[in-house]
Amino acid sequence: MKNAFTYKNLEDIAGDCKKRGLPIRFEKHLDILYEPVEVGGRKAGNRLAIHPMEGSDASADGKPGELTFRRWKRFGSGGAKIIWGEAAAVAPEGRSNPHQLMMRKENSAELAELVKQTRHAHREKFGIAADLLIGIQLTHAGRQCSEKPFIAFHSPVHDSFGVPGLKGKPIPADYPIASDDYLKSLEDAYLEAARVAKDAGFDFVDIKQCHSYLPNELLAARSRPGDYGGSLKNRRRFIFNVVRRIRETLGDEILVASRLNVYDGVPHKKDSKTGEGAPVAYEIPYVWGWGADQRNPQKEDLSEPKKLVEALSSLGVAMFSISVGSPYWSPHLVRPFNKPVTGEYLSPEHPLVGVYRHFRLTDEMQRAFPIVPMLGAGYSWLRQFLLNAAAANIAEGGVAIAGVGRTAFAYPDFAADGRERGTLNSRKVCLADSMCSNMLRAWTDAGEKVPAGCPVRDSKYKPFCKELK
Ligand SMILES: Cc1cc2nc3c(=O)[nH]c(=O)nc-3n(C[C@H](O)[C@H](O)[C@H](O)COP(=O)(O)O)c2cc1C
């Protein structure tokens, strides 16, 4: 699937979708994207968002660095009215890499400056920033922490994958699970992080429950003993406590949102013959996946995710961003790609199948809760036609807001261009070749972290490419 993207115009891509039996639609006119949308009593000036995209460019103590400021200011002047800031750790040991942002009091001044400069960049370009919502994603990387893994439960399927905190080795059978006391202390850390976000001027915090990080893993902790495992009531205890405490303590001073996996899927490994991703062996019932049908986990079962969204909405979560899969063991689910991360598996499906999975599952969630604003993902693979698909999805009621991830690195002003030109520039779009993901994981020989960006479209990142190891 080196480059499965060969379409010259909307008719080409629409025709191929039809041929493949994928009901992805494209709307020629983009006006609907530039209509405002209400989020928790606030207004976002259009229906385009920038998804969280980690740049791995914070200082060792989690303060935004020079490249963080540059990236965010480019997002600010890009025209999307929701900037959903990247993963920022609630505790030092919860970082997925040592150059991740950290939401701690000591970083308050720099975080406030980041928000101020992002807003300023937006106001300079568009004359108004009151309709711009800026959020930050609160995270604990759980199994993927860079210092040492924190696992919610042992899983024969997931434990076989190497993790950064054990220098790429799998989780041993006697590795301790994160204790209930530790989880309780983390609830305090999330509240503290939300307070830091509020003081810094963020409009919302996202309690991240996706991509196999700790709160996502807890949702699937059927086999875990104690207060946080077993029944759905226990598995959702952590997110409930966090949301409840933030809402009770900070009230309407900051909105609460959540990026939620609705389908974890089954981990994949590289097939030695084809080089493609293939599901690992598993037993039925498959109890290790959230939103996965226990009798056939390669199919979704959204009944629990729907119950969760219903309950969290009534606790005051104002907006959801819907995602699927894990960048560690099912990247084709999270971000449909042409070229894989170096050394990893080739996509086992045509990327349009992955794009449509995102659209279909988001559509199912949005239709179940039509008044709750939801964001969809998986748009970047569509390149210059992504806004046309977004407009069609929004017009049909299948999603309220379209978010872009990789495209935001490549083409941060995609929203402004769509408005001015009525179309996107094919020379600026993301090529889905996994360069940014390669960078996110890379270290130099000298032991320096490589920052993540788009070396194809942004010359600032070209020099770092040489460093990819
Ligand atoms: C380099 C890189 C960094 C990312 N960082 C985050 C992150 O901090 N938080 C998050 O929820 N998702 C993150 N993602 C996932 C994206 O937000 C997005 O869901 C994914 O790329 C699919 O959307 P797209 O097709 O528009 O790229 C990241 C993806 C990449 C490639």
The ligand as a Gaussian input file, in Angstrom:
#p B3LYP/6-31G(d) Opt

LIG

0 1
 C        2.829000      12.237000      15.540000
 C        1.468000      12.009000      16.127000
 C        1.158000      12.494000      17.375000
 C       -0.115000      12.282000      17.931000
 N       -0.399000      12.769000      19.184000
 C       -1.616000      12.525000      19.735000
 C       -1.942000      13.001000      21.036000
 O       -1.147000      13.669000      21.709000
 N       -3.176000      12.699000      21.525000
 C       -4.110000      11.996000      20.796000
 O       -5.226000      11.775000      21.272000
 N       -3.834000      11.571000      19.562000
 C       -2.627000      11.819000      18.997000
 N       -2.372000      11.400000      17.735000
 C       -3.478000      10.834000      16.906000
 C       -4.127000      11.953000      16.086000
 O       -4.698000      12.933000      16.914000
 C       -5.229000      11.426000      15.141000
 O       -6.209000      10.780000      15.898000
 C       -4.724000      10.462000      14.089000
 O       -3.528000      10.922000      13.490000
 C       -5.799000      10.225000      12.997000
 O       -6.226000      11.438000      12.446000
 P       -5.642000      11.953000      11.034000
 O       -6.024000      10.937000      10.016000
 O       -6.287000      13.279000      10.785000
 O       -4.180000      12.072000      11.186000
 C       -1.100000      11.588000      17.178000
 C       -0.786000      11.095000      15.911000
 C        0.477000      11.283000      15.381000
 C        0.757000      10.757000      14.014000

